[in-house]
Amino acid sequence: MIKRTYWIGIFFMVWMACPNFLLAQGTNDALRFSSFNPEGSARAIGVHGTMGALGADFSVAAVNPAGLAWYRKGEITFTPGFLLANTRSTLLSGQGNSEISESKGNLHFGNVGIVFTSDPSGPDWRAFNFALGVNRIQNFNRQFYFEGNSRGSIIDRFQEIANSSTGLDQLEAGPAFDAGAIYDFNNDGFYDSDVELAPDAIIRRKQTINTSGAMQELVMAFGANYKDVLMIGASIGLPSVRYSEIKNYDEDDLDSAIPFFDNLQYEENLRTNGVGFNTKVGVVIRPVQMFRLGAAVHTPTRLRLEDNYSSQITYNYTESGQAQTGTGRSPEGNFRYTLVTPWRFLGHAAMIIGKKGFISAETEYVHYGRAKLRFRDFPQDEEDANQRIADRLASALNLRLGGEYAHNRFRFRTGIGVSSAGLKEATSPNVSLSGGFGIRAEMFFLDVAYRHAVLDQLYRPYLTAQAPEQVVSSRSTRSLAVMTLGFRF
């Protein structure tokens, strides 16, 4: 009969950044911080962001700064917004697991901006305009939860790490050993666990994932107008990252199928902060009065990031009829690194329908697999993480179409977008819809808009090499409502 060892040691290593953490976070960070979704003004959101060729809207400073050259008067804009994120999740591993829905709301400012215009400097150059402001380019607020029954345990992961060349790392396997979830029963350097005594046992598992934060970008942009035919522009972007993630994972042996094991709780905490730099250049041409064409190139954003992370585990078991509890906690980890996001290429087109409105379109190409991580003093981990990014992330061609109808002082808008999740395993595109209306007066304007987006993803609460894989399908519905108040001067 296998008897549990009572000794729970505390294993201290020379502290280094954990390679497992770097590899796991690498792909997630590359996609999370490379997927820009600028909110912009309510007018831009109403037409699904297709303002690149039309300009005269502060939002183009983050898309195609050449559009700023269309301004004839200065402008100040404020755009508060509310995001409601609903996620429905199902544990695909196992059978008969039900779908569970979670929601989270967030009130924020989508952008604040000011545009300064200049008087014509000559018969050819009609305007030299400058813009300064802050755009929200990504919103991380989300909460989702799954629950269900399946084979396998997160302890399998801890055991695999402990029995690999990594050994008892301080983030995962070490705390699991401290808690008694894994142990060296024979003192032979090979780590055992209770769950391997019943590998086919069905375990009840659940997890809550709560993320918050945003990417904000301070933008300084310039646009010049040549004979109302050619517009050129450039901008400098200074993005900042604030991201928080809390994961609470539970397993329970409801049928007492596993000797000794009762249940466990595992918590992970991650906070990421950082700043970066990028530039954007663009051009817009008007070959004839009713058509406008544009293009823009966004250089890679170089983000200097800092992760602070920790984990803790509580392991409950029964031995000799007595309930026992073991706990393990990682030290506060800190790791600084650089993420270089991919290049972005955009094309724009618009048709002006007299004074009745316009129809506009935009296409964007980005290859997420070309994002690069830079780890100082960890060349092999850097190479491995970048290889995982190249293997898992794909290119994306995002398409957007919008339009506006004008009636007196009123504007009515609608738009649609089709985008890729940027993962090689993703098979279906994500579709989003938008709409809005506005009132235009001589010295001020008011716009409101609503955007509804659906994102399908697969999530894995932990990764193993040999044990049963846990896969969760999630469908996120993100409903964004914004209002822009603007003043001209």
C-alpha positions in Angstrom: 0.0 0.0 0.0 1.4 3.4 -0.9 1.7 5.6 2.1 1.9 9.4 1.8 5.1 11.0 3.1 4.3 13.5 5.8 7.4 15.6 5.2 6.7 18.7 3.1 9.9 20.5 2.3 10.5 24.0 1.1 12.7 24.0 -1.9 14.8 27.2 -2.5 16.6 27.7 -5.8 18.8 30.5 -7.0 16.1 32.9 -8.3 16.0 33.2 -12.0 13.1 34.0 -14.3 11.1 30.8 -14.8 11.5 29.4 -18.3 8.0 27.8 -18.2 6.5 31.1 -17.4 8.3 32.8 -20.3 7.2 30.2 -22.8 3.6 30.1 -21.6 3.3 33.9 -21.5 5.2 34.5 -24.7 2.5 33.6 -27.2 -0.2 35.2 -25.0 1.6 38.5 -24.7 2.5 38.6 -28.4 -1.1 38.3 -29.4 -2.6 40.3 -26.6 -0.4 43.4 -27.0 -0.2 43.2 -30.8 -4.0 43.2 -31.3 -4.9 46.8 -31.6 -8.5 47.8 -31.7 -8.7 51.7 -31.5 -11.9 53.0 -30.2 -11.7 56.5 -31.6 -14.6 58.9 -31.9 -18.3 57.8 -31.9 -18.4 58.9 -35.6 -15.5 56.5 -36.4 -17.1 53.7 -34.4 -20.4 54.2 -36.1 -18.9 53.5 -39.5 -16.7 50.8 -38.1 -13.5 52.7 -38.2 -13.4 53.4 -41.9 -12.4 57.0 -41.7 -8.8 56.6 -43.0 -9.5 58.1 -46.5 -12.1 60.6 -45.2 -10.2 62.2 -42.4 -11.4 65.3 -40.5 -11.8 63.1 -37.5 -9.4 62.8 -34.6 -9.5 59.0 -34.7 -7.5 59.0 -38.0 -4.4 60.1 -36.0 -4.1 56.5 -34.9 -5.0 55.0 -38.3 -3.9 57.3 -41.2 -2.6 60.7 -40.0 -2.8 62.1 -43.5 -6.6 62.4 -42.9 -5.9 65.2 -40.5 -5.1 67.4 -43.5 -8.8 67.7 -44.3 -9.5 69.8 -41.2 -10.4 73.4 -41.9 -11.1 74.4 -38.2 -9.6 73.4 -34.9 -11.4 70.9 -32.8 -11.6 69.4 -29.3 -13.2 66.1 -28.7 -14.1 64.0 -25.6 -15.4 60.4 -26.0 -16.6 58.5 -22.8 -17.6 54.9 -23.4 -19.1 51.8 -21.7 -18.0 48.3 -22.6 -20.0 45.3 -21.5 -18.2 42.0 -22.1 -20.1 38.8 -21.9 -18.4 35.4 -22.2 -20.1 32.0 -22.6 -17.7 29.1 -21.9 -17.9 25.3 -22.2 -15.4 22.7 -21.1 -15.0 20.6 -24.2 -13.0 17.9 -22.5 -15.2 15.2 -21.0 -18.9 14.8 -21.8 -22.1 16.6 -20.9 -20.5 19.8 -19.6 -22.9 22.8 -19.7 -22.3 26.3 -21.0 -21.8 29.0 -18.4 -22.1 32.8 -19.0 -20.3 35.6 -17.2 -20.4 39.4 -17.7 -18.3 42.4 -16.8 -18.8 46.1 -17.5 -16.3 49.0 -17.7 -16.8 52.8 -17.9 -13.9 54.6 -19.5 -12.7 57.4 -21.9 -12.2 56.2 -25.5 -10.3 59.3 -26.5 -9.5 62.9 -25.7 -8.0 65.0 -28.5 -7.3 68.4 -29.9 -6.6 69.4 -33.5 -4.9 72.7 -34.4 -5.2 74.1 -38.0 -3.0 76.6 -39.8 -3.8 79.3 -42.3 -2.9 78.5 -45.9 0.8 79.2 -46.5 0.4 79.5 -50.2 -1.7 78.7 -53.3 -0.6 75.0 -53.3 -0.2 73.9 -49.7 -3.7 74.5 -48.2 -3.2 73.3 -44.6 -0.6 72.2 -42.1 -2.5 70.6 -39.2 -1.3 69.2 -35.8 -3.2 66.8 -33.5 -2.5 65.8 -29.9 -4.4 63.4 -27.7 -4.9 60.0 -26.2 -6.7 57.0 -27.8 -7.7 53.7 -26.1 -6.4 51.0 -28.5 -7.2 47.9 -26.5 -9.6 47.1 -23.6 -8.7 44.1 -21.5 -11.7 44.0 -19.2 -13.3 40.6 -19.2 -14.4 37.8 -16.9 -15.3 34.3 -17.7 -15.9 31.0 -15.9 -16.1 27.4 -16.8 -17.0 24.3 -14.9 -17.3 20.6 -15.8 -16.1 17.0 -15.4 -13.2 15.4 -17.3 -10.1 13.2 -16.9 -6.7 14.6 -15.9 -5.5 17.0 -13.4 -3.3 20.2 -13.1 -1.2 18.1 -10.9 -0.1 16.2 -14.0 1.5 19.4 -15.2 3.3 20.0 -11.9 4.6 16.5 -11.9 5.8 16.8 -15.5 7.7 20.0 -14.7 9.3 18.4 -11.6 10.4 15.4 -13.5 11.9 17.4 -16.4 15.2 19.2 -16.5 13.5 22.3 -14.9 12.9 20.5 -11.7 11.1 22.2 -8.8 10.8 25.6 -10.2 9.6 28.4 -7.9 6.4 29.2 -9.8 4.5 25.9 -10.3 6.2 22.6 -9.3 7.9 24.1 -6.2 4.7 25.3 -4.6 3.0 22.1 -5.6 5.7 20.1 -3.8 5.5 22.4 -0.7 1.7 21.7 -0.6 2.2 18.0 -0.9 0.5 17.7 -4.3 3.6 16.0 -5.6 6.2 14.2 -3.6 9.3 12.0 -3.9 8.0 8.9 -2.2 11.1 6.7 -2.8 13.7 9.5 -2.5 14.9 8.6 -6.0 14.6 12.0 -7.5 11.4 11.0 -9.3 8.2 12.8 -8.2 4.9 11.0 -7.6 1.4 12.2 -7.1 -1.9 10.9 -5.8 -3.7 11.4 -9.1 -1.5 8.9 -11.0 -3.0 6.2 -8.7 -6.3 6.6 -10.6 -5.4 8.1 -14.0 -8.9 7.5 -15.4 -10.8 9.2 -12.6 -13.3 11.9 -13.4 -12.5 15.2 -11.7 -14.8 18.1 -11.2 -13.0 21.3 -12.2 -13.8 25.0 -12.5 -12.0 28.2 -13.0 -12.7 32.0 -12.9 -10.5 34.2 -15.0 -10.8 38.0 -14.4 -8.8 40.4 -16.6 -8.7 44.2 -16.4 -6.7 47.1 -17.8 -6.1 48.8 -21.2 -3.6 50.0 -23.7 -3.7 53.8 -24.1 -1.7 55.6 -26.8 -0.6 59.2 -26.6 -0.4 60.3 -30.2 1.2 63.4 -31.8 0.3 63.7 -35.5 0.8 66.0 -38.4 -1.1 66.3 -41.7 -0.5 68.5 -44.8 -2.8 69.3 -47.7 -1.5 69.8 -51.2 -4.0 71.4 -53.6 -6.9 69.4 -52.0 -5.6 66.5 -54.1 -2.7 65.0 -52.0 -2.7 64.6 -48.2 0.4 63.3 -46.4 0.8 62.7 -42.7 2.9 61.1 -39.9 2.5 60.5 -36.2 4.4 59.4 -33.2 2.6 57.0 -30.8 3.6 56.4 -27.2 1.5 53.5 -26.0 1.2 52.4 -22.4 0.1 49.1 -21.1 -1.8 48.3 -17.9 -2.9 44.6 -17.6 -4.0 42.5 -14.6 -5.1 38.9 -14.7 -6.3 36.8 -11.7 -7.1 33.1 -12.2 -8.7 30.9 -9.6 -8.7 27.2 -10.4 -10.4 24.4 -8.4 -10.4 20.6 -8.7 -12.6 18.2 -6.7 -12.7 14.4 -6.4 -16.5 14.2 -5.9 -16.7 10.4 -6.2 -13.6 9.7 -4.0 -12.1 7.8 -6.9 -8.5 9.0 -6.2 -6.8 7.6 -3.1 -5.9 10.4 -0.6 -6.8 13.3 -2.9 -9.9 15.4 -1.9 -9.6 18.8 -3.7 -7.2 21.6 -4.5 -7.3 25.4 -5.2 -4.7 27.1 -7.4 -4.4 30.8 -7.8 -2.3 32.7 -10.4 -1.8 36.5 -10.4 -0.2 38.5 -13.2 0.3 42.2 -13.5 1.9 43.7 -16.6 2.9 47.3 -17.1 5.0 49.0 -19.8 5.5 51.8 -22.3 6.4 51.8 -26.0 7.0 53.7 -29.1 5.8 53.6 -32.8 5.4 55.7 -35.8 2.7 55.8 -38.5 2.9 57.4 -42.0 0.1 57.7 -44.5 -1.1 59.3 -47.7 -4.6 60.1 -49.1 -5.3 61.2 -52.7 -8.4 62.6 -54.3 -8.2 61.7 -58.1 -11.7 63.1 -58.6 -14.2 65.0 -56.5 -16.2 61.9 -55.3 -13.4 59.4 -54.7 -10.7 59.2 -52.1 -8.0 56.6 -51.8 -5.5 56.2 -48.9 -2.8 53.9 -47.5 -0.9 53.8 -44.2 2.0 51.9 -42.7 2.4 51.4 -39.0 5.9 50.5 -37.8 6.4 47.8 -35.2 5.6 49.0 -31.7 8.5 48.4 -29.3 7.1 47.8 -25.9 9.2 47.6 -22.8 7.2 45.5 -20.4 7.5 44.3 -16.8 5.6 41.3 -15.4 4.9 40.7 -11.8 3.5 37.3 -11.0 2.8 34.9 -8.2 1.0 31.7 -7.5 -0.3 29.7 -4.6 -1.8 26.3 -4.1 -3.9 24.7 -1.3 -4.0 20.9 -1.4 -6.5 18.9 0.7 -6.2 15.2 1.2 -7.2 12.5 3.7 -4.7 10.1 5.2 -5.4 7.5 7.9 -8.9 8.9 8.2 -7.6 12.4 9.0 -8.1 15.4 6.8 -4.9 17.2 5.9 -4.1 20.5 4.2 -0.9 21.5 2.5 -0.1 25.0 1.1 2.6 26.3 -1.2 3.3 29.8 -2.4 5.7 31.1 -5.0 7.8 34.2 -4.3 6.8 37.4 -6.0 8.4 37.1 -9.5 9.5 40.0 -11.6 10.6 39.9 -15.2 11.4 42.7 -17.6 11.5 42.1 -21.4 10.7 43.7 -24.7 8.0 42.9 -27.2 8.3 44.1 -30.8 4.9 43.9 -32.5 4.5 43.2 -36.3 4.2 45.7 -39.1 0.7 46.8 -40.1 -0.4 47.8 -43.6 -3.7 49.5 -44.3 -5.6 50.6 -47.4 -8.6 52.9 -47.5 -11.2 53.9 -50.1 -14.2 56.2 -49.9 -16.9 57.5 -52.2 -18.6 60.8 -51.4 -22.2 60.9 -52.5 -22.7 64.6 -52.9 -24.1 66.1 -49.7 -26.0 62.9 -48.8 -23.1 61.0 -47.2 -20.4 58.5 -48.1 -19.5 54.8 -48.3 -16.0 53.9 -47.1 -13.9 50.7 -46.8 -10.7 49.7 -45.1 -8.4 46.7 -45.2 -5.6 45.9 -42.8 -2.9 43.2 -43.0 -0.8 42.1 -40.0 1.2 38.9 -39.4 1.0 38.2 -35.7 3.5 35.3 -36.0 6.2 37.9 -36.7 6.0 39.5 -33.3 9.3 39.1 -31.4 10.2 38.9 -27.7 13.5 40.0 -26.4 14.8 38.5 -23.1 18.0 39.9 -21.7 20.4 37.2 -20.6 18.0 34.3 -21.6 18.9 33.7 -25.3 17.6 30.1 -25.4 14.3 31.0 -23.7 14.0 33.9 -26.1 14.5 31.6 -29.1 12.0 29.0 -27.8 9.4 31.7 -27.1 9.7 33.2 -30.5 9.5 29.8 -32.2 6.2 29.2 -30.3 4.9 32.5 -31.5 5.8 31.7 -35.1 4.3 28.2 -34.8 1.0 29.3 -33.2 0.2 32.8 -34.5 -0.9 33.5 -38.1 -1.4 36.4 -40.5 -4.7 38.3 -40.5 -6.5 40.2 -43.2 -9.2 42.4 -41.5 -11.9 44.0 -43.6 -14.2 46.9 -42.6 -17.1 48.6 -44.5 -19.1 51.6 -43.3 -21.3 54.4 -44.5 -23.0 57.6 -43.4 -26.3 59.3 -44.5 -26.7 63.0 -44.0 -30.1 64.7 -43.6 -29.9 68.4 -42.6 -28.0 68.5 -39.4 -28.5 64.8 -38.6 -26.1 61.9 -39.5 -27.0 58.2 -39.6 -24.2 55.6 -39.7 -23.6 51.9 -39.9 -20.7 49.5 -40.5 -19.5 45.9 -40.5 -16.1 44.3 -39.9 -14.7 40.8 -40.5 -11.4 39.9 -38.7 -9.2 37.0 -37.9 -8.3 35.9 -34.4 -4.6 35.7 -35.4 -4.3 32.0 -34.4 -3.4 29.2 -36.7 -5.9 26.9 -35.0 -8.8 29.4 -35.6 -10.9 28.5 -38.5 -13.8 31.0 -38.6 -13.6 34.8 -38.9 -15.0 37.1 -36.3 -17.8 39.4 -37.3 -18.7 42.8 -35.7 -21.4 45.3 -36.4 -21.8 49.0 -35.6 -24.2 51.8 -35.9 -24.8 55.4 -34.7 -26.1 58.9 -35.3 -25.0 62.4 -34.8 -26.0 66.1 -34.7 -23.8 68.7 -36.4 -23.9 72.4 -35.6 -21.7 75.3 -36.5 -19.5 75.3 -33.4 -20.2 71.8 -31.8 -21.3 68.3 -32.6 -22.6 65.3 -30.7 -22.3 61.7 -31.8 -23.3 58.4 -30.3 -22.4 54.9 -31.5 -22.7 51.2 -30.7 -20.4 48.4 -31.7 -21.2 44.7 -31.2 -18.4 42.2 -31.7 -18.3 38.4 -31.3 -15.0 36.6 -30.7 -14.6 32.8 -30.6 -11.6 31.3 -28.9 -10.2 28.1 -27.4 -8.7 28.4 -24.0 -6.5 25.9 -22.1 -6.3 26.3 -18.3 -3.0 24.5 -18.3 -0.7 22.7 -20.7 0.7 19.1 -20.4 2.9 17.0 -22.6 1.4 13.6 -21.9 -1.6 13.9 -19.6 -5.2 14.5 -20.9 -5.6 18.0 -22.4 -8.2 20.4 -21.1 -9.8 22.6 -23.7 -12.5 25.3 -23.1 -14.4 27.0 -25.9 -15.4 30.6 -25.2 -17.6 33.0 -27.2 -17.1 36.6 -26.1 -19.7 39.2 -27.0 -18.4 42.7 -26.5 -20.9 45.6 -26.6 -19.4 49.0 -26.8 -21.5 52.2 -26.4 -19.8 55.6 -26.8 -20.6 59.3 -27.0 -18.4 62.0 -28.5 -18.8 65.7 -27.7 -16.8 68.0 -29.9 -16.2 71.7 -30.1 -14.8 73.7 -33.1 -12.7 76.8 -32.8 
